[in-house]
Amino acid sequence: MSNKIKSVQKILFPKIFKALLIIKNKNKYKLKIKNISANTINNNEVVVKVAYASLNYKDVLMFKGNSGLAKKYPHVPGIDCSGNIVHSNSKKFSINERVMIVGRPIGVKTFGSMAEFIVAPDSWIEKIPNKMNLKNTIIFGTAGLAAMLAVNSIIKNKLNKNYPILVTGASGGVGILSVYILGKFGYKVSCMTRNIKKYNILKKLGSSEIVDPKKFYNAPNMPLLKIKFSAIIDNIGGEVISLGLKQLINNGAIISVGNASSEISKINIMPLILRGAKIIGINAESTSEKLRRKIWKNISTIINDKKIKLLYQEYNFKNSIKALNTFSSSNHFGRIIIKF
């Protein structure tokens, strides 16, 4: 281990560096920026000097002690980042290459990206497309990958553009990016969010209607309801699935991305039988390398737009505790990115 660390120190990768830690003490969790030690760098691994990271829903769950994610504490959260390679034990990547780690197991199976440096296997590393930079790559990040995968499913299924696409949880990262991407691709967009105060921003991003959650959830208990949507990009789960299915056009689809409300839904199968409705699941981590390249190519065509500024808030790493507390609040809106 010592020989490997020495070789890295020559190129400005210190043995000790700063990271945001989730610390567990008697079933209570707190955040603290502390120094951590470098791990051994194995064959086919690289060291990335982190330039930007972002906060995601998984980070909030770990901060709250979700037992299905982080198994050991202290733990470094952060499931995506961009930066430059400062050391490489890989034949695939060279020093100084601009890279990203997006939609991989970091931050769960290993220490995450909320640190000045990260060691990761080369199979998790992707080069940043020429038309993108270190910052806008992470404005999209894992949330953007999931949102573009959802939109790609809609395009692939050739869903009718005469009816709007409903985006639930539209104030969150995947939600707000879905609204933006759908608007750029010419779709009518409806939003469902409890954060009504932010609707003007969603309107600027492409939404033409806001759906009142109370009215949506108080729909009659019938096998089928009036057709309202061609598709639903759902970040909430639970009742949204069962109620949404009943309001889809023939051969419409629910694109299931998240389960912020519940991972369980009791559905009536009549919309599947009588209208051919579908439920399509999205898992960013299982995306093939070929599809990833296509997705990032699509994202690179819509990245240079002044509206991008509406999608995110930026914090310096020294303020990352404040950032995660903000992200955990019910009033949080859009993406939060961390600059190192």
RODO-2510 file (C-alpha; in nm, 4 decimals, decimal comma):
residues 340
     n   res          X          Y          Z
     1     m     0,0000     0,0000     0,0000
     2     s     0,2730     0,2503     0,0950
     3     n     0,4548     0,2148    -0,2395
     4     k     0,1343     0,2771    -0,4325
     5     i     0,0460     0,5823    -0,2253
     6     k     0,3948     0,7278    -0,2747
     7     s     0,3622     0,6990    -0,6514
     8     v     0,0375     0,8899    -0,6350
     9     q     0,1718     1,1596    -0,4042
    10     k     0,4107     1,2671    -0,6792
    11     i     0,1104     1,3791    -0,8824
    12     l    -0,0654     1,5662    -0,6028
    13     f    -0,2847     1,2923    -0,4644
    14     p    -0,2321     1,3212    -0,0872
    15     k    -0,2636     1,0337     0,1522
    16     i    -0,4978     1,2472     0,3634
    17     f    -0,7766     1,4622     0,2164
    18     k    -1,1119     1,6104     0,3157
    19     a    -1,4493     1,4376     0,2805
    20     l    -1,8053     1,4827     0,4003
    21     l    -1,8886     1,2030     0,6447
    22     i    -2,2184     1,0699     0,7727
    23     i    -2,1407     0,9667     1,1305
    24     k    -2,3607     0,7288     1,3281
    25     n    -2,3861     0,7501     1,7056
    26     k    -2,6484     0,5361     1,8813
    27     n    -2,8905     0,5432     1,5884
    28     k    -2,8463     0,9168     1,5431
    29     y    -2,6759     1,0547     1,2331
    30     k    -2,4794     1,3736     1,1875
    31     l    -2,2647     1,5288     0,9151
    32     k    -1,9065     1,6419     0,9493
    33     i    -1,6251     1,7380     0,7125
    34     k    -1,3173     1,5445     0,8222
    35     n    -0,9875     1,4149     0,6912
    36     i    -0,9862     1,0588     0,5595
    37     s    -0,7070     0,8284     0,4455
    38     a    -0,6500     0,6997     0,0947
    39     n    -0,7187     0,3344     0,0230
    40     t    -0,4944     0,1034    -0,1735
    41     i    -0,5147     0,1676    -0,5472
    42     n    -0,5550    -0,1669    -0,7208
    43     n    -0,5074    -0,2726    -1,0799
    44     n    -0,7664    -0,1238    -1,3187
    45     e    -0,8455     0,1578    -1,0749
    46     v    -0,8019     0,5317    -1,1199
    47     v    -0,7899     0,8313    -0,8880
    48     v    -1,0132     1,1252    -0,9766
    49     k    -0,9653     1,4745    -0,8348
    50     v    -1,3275     1,5741    -0,7886
    51     a    -1,4342     1,9039    -0,9485
    52     y    -1,8120     1,8737    -0,9030
    53     a    -2,0456     1,6340    -0,7261
    54     s    -2,4206     1,6476    -0,6728
    55     l    -2,6705     1,5531    -0,4061
    56     n    -2,9333     1,2888    -0,4788
    57     y    -3,2198     1,1163    -0,3004
    58     k    -2,9975     0,8234    -0,1998
    59     d    -2,7758     1,0655    -0,0046
    60     v    -3,0778     1,1813     0,1976
    61     l    -3,1789     0,8215     0,2675
    62     m    -2,8286     0,7383     0,3932
    63     f    -2,8224     1,0539     0,6052
    64     k    -3,1461     0,9298     0,7635
    65     g    -2,9988     0,5846     0,8259
    66     n    -3,1654     0,3760     0,5547
    67     s    -3,0378     0,0243     0,6276
    68     g    -3,0721    -0,0886     0,2661
    69     l    -2,7954     0,1419     0,1450
    70     a    -2,4839     0,2193     0,3493
    71     k    -2,3925    -0,0759     0,5708
    72     k    -2,1066     0,0799     0,7669
    73     y    -2,0520     0,4215     0,9214
    74     p    -1,8804     0,6649     0,9056
    75     h    -1,9734     0,6825     0,5371
    76     v    -1,8955     0,9253     0,2549
    77     p    -2,2133     0,9956     0,0520
    78     g    -2,2290     1,1138    -0,3098
    79     i    -2,3320     0,8969    -0,6068
    80     d    -2,1876     1,0974    -0,8945
    81     c    -1,9031     1,3345    -0,9771
    82     s    -1,6888     1,4832    -1,2499
    83     g    -1,3191     1,5626    -1,2425
    84     n    -0,9734     1,4935    -1,3767
    85     i    -0,7725     1,1735    -1,3436
    86     v    -0,4595     1,2291    -1,1342
    87     h    -0,3432     0,8675    -1,1215
    88     s    -0,4265     0,5653    -1,3331
    89     n    -0,3616     0,1948    -1,2906
    90     s    -0,5811     0,1398    -1,5966
    91     k    -0,4966     0,0937    -1,9627
    92     k    -0,8252     0,2643    -2,0556
    93     f    -0,7564     0,6045    -1,8980
    94     s    -0,4663     0,8479    -1,8742
    95     i    -0,3716     1,1247    -1,6325
    96     n    -0,5526     1,4588    -1,6878
    97     e    -0,8462     1,3079    -1,8804
    98     r    -1,1829     1,4682    -1,7995
    99     v    -1,4145     1,1992    -1,6678
   100     m    -1,7392     1,1386    -1,4838
   101     i    -1,8777     0,8712    -1,2551
   102     v    -2,2559     0,8695    -1,3029
   103     g    -2,5143     0,5982    -1,2387
   104     r    -2,2671     0,3581    -1,0744
   105     p    -2,2497     0,1932    -0,7290
   106     i    -2,0302     0,4648    -0,5735
   107     g    -2,1610     0,6179    -0,2557
   108     v    -2,3358     0,2941    -0,1602
   109     k    -2,1025    -0,0010    -0,2048
   110     t    -1,7983     0,2252    -0,1598
   111     f    -1,7188     0,5676    -0,0212
   112     g    -1,8847     0,8260    -0,2412
   113     s    -1,7969     1,1386    -0,4328
   114     m    -1,8370     1,3970    -0,1550
   115     a    -1,4605     1,4072    -0,1130
   116     e    -1,1680     1,5872    -0,2696
   117     f    -1,0506     1,2640    -0,4333
   118     i    -1,2121     0,9332    -0,5185
   119     v    -1,0630     0,5952    -0,6105
   120     a    -1,2802     0,3929    -0,8493
   121     p    -1,2543     0,0976    -1,0901
   122     d    -1,2165     0,1944    -1,4553
   123     s    -1,5443     0,0139    -1,5360
   124     w    -1,7264     0,2956    -1,3527
   125     i    -1,5475     0,5747    -1,5386
   126     e    -1,6707     0,7508    -1,8536
   127     k    -1,5038     1,0212    -2,0582
   128     i    -1,6945     1,3486    -2,0710
   129     p    -1,8344     1,4198    -2,4205
   130     n    -1,6585     1,6969    -2,6137
   131     k    -1,9594     1,9317    -2,6058
   132     m    -1,9902     1,9062    -2,2274
   133     n    -1,7780     2,0321    -1,9384
   134     l    -1,7124     1,9294    -1,5788
   135     k    -1,9944     2,1468    -1,4429
   136     n    -2,2844     2,0830    -1,6795
   137     t    -2,2125     1,7113    -1,6744
   138     i    -2,3020     1,7128    -1,3033
   139     i    -2,5920     1,9561    -1,3379
   140     f    -2,7445     1,6543    -1,5129
   141     g    -2,5543     1,3727    -1,3378
   142     t    -2,7345     1,0558    -1,2280
   143     a    -3,0684     1,2405    -1,2148
   144     g    -3,0214     1,3579    -1,5733
   145     l    -2,9231     1,0115    -1,6889
   146     a    -3,2440     0,8716    -1,5337
   147     a    -3,4575     1,1537    -1,6781
   148     m    -3,3142     1,1085    -2,0276
   149     l    -3,3643     0,7304    -2,0038
   150     a    -3,7301     0,7969    -1,9170
   151     v    -3,7728     1,0341    -2,2116
   152     n    -3,5918     0,7861    -2,4355
   153     s    -3,8520     0,5223    -2,3403
   154     i    -4,1273     0,7635    -2,4409
   155     i    -3,9589     0,8329    -2,7764
   156     k    -3,8961     0,4619    -2,8344
   157     n    -4,2624     0,3775    -2,7689
   158     k    -4,3765     0,6546    -3,0109
   159     l    -4,6356     0,7836    -2,7668
   160     n    -4,9046     1,0220    -2,8913
   161     k    -4,8016     1,3880    -2,8577
   162     n    -5,1642     1,5093    -2,8565
   163     y    -5,1885     1,4387    -2,4842
   164     p    -4,9466     1,5796    -2,2260
   165     i    -4,6906     1,3825    -2,0306
   166     l    -4,7326     1,4116    -1,6545
   167     v    -4,4172     1,4482    -1,4453
   168     t    -4,4700     1,3716    -1,0760
   169     g    -4,2341     1,4982    -0,8105
   170     a    -4,1527     1,7750    -1,0567
   171     s    -3,9646     1,9827    -0,7981
   172     g    -3,6988     1,7136    -0,7492
   173     g    -3,3872     1,6475    -0,9545
   174     v    -3,5218     1,3817    -1,1923
   175     g    -3,8542     1,5647    -1,2109
   176     i    -3,7209     1,9075    -1,3044
   177     l    -3,4785     1,7598    -1,5573
   178     s    -3,7604     1,5532    -1,7111
   179     v    -3,9667     1,8712    -1,7546
   180     y    -3,6721     2,0472    -1,9198
   181     i    -3,5835     1,7562    -2,1522
   182     l    -3,9446     1,6924    -2,2563
   183     g    -3,9862     2,0605    -2,3396
   184     k    -3,6698     2,0587    -2,5509
   185     f    -3,7980     1,7535    -2,7403
   186     g    -4,1328     1,9171    -2,8185
   187     y    -4,3673     1,7362    -2,5779
   188     k    -4,6576     1,8881    -2,3878
   189     v    -4,5794     1,8677    -2,0167
   190     s    -4,7968     1,8643    -1,7051
   191     c    -4,6400     1,8794    -1,3589
   192     m    -4,7513     1,7495    -1,0235
   193     t    -4,5742     1,9095    -0,7285
   194     r    -4,6594     2,0285    -0,3792
   195     n    -4,4097     2,3125    -0,4254
   196     i    -4,6609     2,5435    -0,5968
   197     k    -4,4423     2,8510    -0,5365
   198     k    -4,1898     2,7192    -0,7888
   199     y    -4,4416     2,6635    -1,0664
   200     n    -4,3278     2,9737    -1,2575
   201     i    -3,9842     2,8151    -1,2916
   202     l    -4,1362     2,4882    -1,4146
   203     k    -4,3407     2,6886    -1,6649
   204     k    -4,0259     2,8566    -1,7973
   205     l    -3,8687     2,5107    -1,8340
   206     g    -4,1553     2,3792    -2,0481
   207     s    -4,4561     2,2883    -1,8319
   208     s    -4,7968     2,4047    -1,9545
   209     e    -5,0079     2,2823    -1,6613
   210     i    -4,9806     2,2073    -1,2936
   211     v    -5,1814     1,9170    -1,1515
   212     d    -5,3122     1,9610    -0,7988
   213     p    -5,1995     1,6563    -0,5959
   214     k    -5,5176     1,6675    -0,3847
   215     k    -5,7416     1,6392    -0,6903
   216     f    -5,5210     1,3672    -0,8388
   217     y    -5,5363     1,1522    -0,5255
   218     n    -5,9111     1,2118    -0,4743
   219     a    -6,0071     1,0584    -0,8101
   220     p    -6,3085     0,8203    -0,8072
   221     n    -6,2368     0,4562    -0,7275
   222     m    -6,3210     0,3153    -1,0710
   223     p    -6,1427     0,0644    -1,2999
   224     l    -6,0881     0,3338    -1,5650
   225     l    -6,0859     0,7138    -1,5526
   226     k    -6,1024     0,9854    -1,8155
   227     i    -5,7977     0,9819    -2,0433
   228     k    -5,5653     1,2731    -1,9601
   229     f    -5,2057     1,1695    -2,0298
   230     s    -5,0033     0,9856    -2,2925
   231     a    -4,7408     0,8935    -2,0336
   232     i    -4,6364     0,9606    -1,6765
   233     i    -4,2764     0,9966    -1,5600
   234     d    -4,3212     0,9028    -1,1961
   235     n    -4,0795     0,9768    -0,9123
   236     i    -4,3295     0,9151    -0,6307
   237     g    -4,4563     0,5562    -0,6545
   238     g    -4,7446     0,4250    -0,4432
   239     e    -5,0880     0,5518    -0,5460
   240     v    -4,9508     0,7453    -0,8440
   241     i    -4,9029     0,4148    -1,0233
   242     s    -5,2529     0,2838    -0,9549
   243     l    -5,4328     0,6135    -1,0265
   244     g    -5,2113     0,7129    -1,3159
   245     l    -5,2638     0,3884    -1,5062
   246     k    -5,6367     0,4609    -1,5219
   247     q    -5,5792     0,7980    -1,6950
   248     l    -5,3464     0,6892    -1,9771
   249     i    -5,4257     0,6784    -2,3473
   250     n    -5,4397     0,3435    -2,5284
   251     n    -5,0882     0,1949    -2,5183
   252     g    -4,9747     0,4699    -2,2838
   253     a    -4,7018     0,4121    -2,0288
   254     i    -4,5957     0,4931    -1,6759
   255     i    -4,2185     0,5345    -1,6609
   256     s    -4,1346     0,4412    -1,3028
   257     v    -3,8170     0,6164    -1,1832
   258     g    -3,8548     0,6654    -0,8077
   259     n    -4,0482     0,5709    -0,4952
   260     a    -4,0327     0,8789    -0,2732
   261     s    -4,3834     0,8038    -0,1396
   262     s    -4,3955     0,4244    -0,1426
   263     e    -4,2470     0,1222    -0,3185
   264     i    -4,5823    -0,0574    -0,2996
   265     s    -4,8816     0,0039    -0,5272
   266     k    -5,2110    -0,1840    -0,5426
   267     i    -5,3216    -0,1633    -0,9058
   268     n    -5,6358    -0,2458    -1,1003
   269     i    -5,5298    -0,4480    -1,4054
   270     m    -5,8141    -0,3235    -1,6291
   271     p    -5,6059    -0,0364    -1,7766
   272     l    -5,3478    -0,2989    -1,8790
   273     i    -5,6119    -0,5196    -2,0405
   274     l    -5,8515    -0,2663    -2,1938
   275     r    -5,6115     0,0150    -2,2836
   276     g    -5,2841    -0,1706    -2,3207
   277     a    -5,1168     0,0457    -2,0581
   278     k    -4,7581    -0,0366    -1,9595
   279     i    -4,5313     0,0141    -1,6610
   280     i    -4,1659     0,0641    -1,7586
   281     g    -3,8986     0,0705    -1,4889
   282     i    -3,5836     0,2839    -1,5075
   283     n    -3,2589     0,1849    -1,3352
   284     a    -2,9678     0,4111    -1,4298
   285     e    -2,7051     0,1727    -1,2900
   286     s    -2,8054    -0,1125    -1,5235
   287     t    -2,7774     0,1011    -1,8390
   288     s    -2,5546    -0,0560    -2,1054
   289     e    -2,2438     0,1271    -2,2219
   290     k    -2,3916     0,1627    -2,5719
   291     l    -2,7104     0,3210    -2,4413
   292     r    -2,5112     0,5476    -2,2074
   293     r    -2,3221     0,6891    -2,5050
   294     k    -2,6511     0,7554    -2,6834
   295     i    -2,8019     0,9204    -2,3764
   296     w    -2,5045     1,1507    -2,3195
   297     k    -2,5015     1,2400    -2,6892
   298     n    -2,8685     1,3406    -2,6604
   299     i    -2,8000     1,5416    -2,3450
   300     s    -2,5073     1,7204    -2,5109
   301     t    -2,7469     1,8605    -2,7749
   302     i    -2,9620     2,0400    -2,5155
   303     i    -2,7022     2,1419    -2,2590
   304     n    -2,6144     2,4882    -2,3932
   305     d    -2,9272     2,6776    -2,2986
   306     k    -2,9693     2,9758    -2,0654
   307     k    -3,2537     2,7890    -1,8932
   308     i    -2,9959     2,5505    -1,7452
   309     k    -2,9411     2,8079    -1,4687
   310     l    -3,2957     2,7417    -1,3467
   311     l    -3,2210     2,3748    -1,2826
   312     y    -2,9760     2,3921    -0,9942
   313     q    -2,8243     2,5600    -0,6899
   314     e    -2,4482     2,5535    -0,6378
   315     y    -2,2625     2,5237    -0,3067
   316     n    -1,8920     2,5151    -0,2294
   317     f    -1,7709     2,1940    -0,0653
   318     k    -1,7074     2,3781     0,2637
   319     n    -2,0841     2,4431     0,2760
   320     s    -2,1837     2,0856     0,1867
   321     i    -2,3417     2,0183     0,5291
   322     k    -2,5755     2,3130     0,4748
   323     a    -2,6400     2,1856     0,1208
   324     l    -2,7419     1,8376     0,2363
   325     n    -2,9644     1,9781     0,5092
   326     t    -3,1309     2,2002     0,2462
   327     f    -3,1706     1,9040     0,0133
   328     s    -3,3342     1,7042     0,2942
   329     s    -3,6003     1,9695     0,3522
   330     s    -3,9497     1,9516     0,2071
   331     n    -3,9020     2,2884     0,0342
   332     h    -3,6010     2,1745    -0,1655
   333     f    -3,6252     2,2472    -0,5389
   334     g    -3,4212     2,1176    -0,8335
   335     r    -3,0634     2,0002    -0,8386
   336     i    -2,7937     2,0798    -0,5844
   337     i    -2,4365     2,0597    -0,7091
   338     i    -2,1183     2,0845    -0,5023
   339     k    -1,8083     2,2636    -0,6307
   340     f    -1,4667     2,1546    -0,5028
***
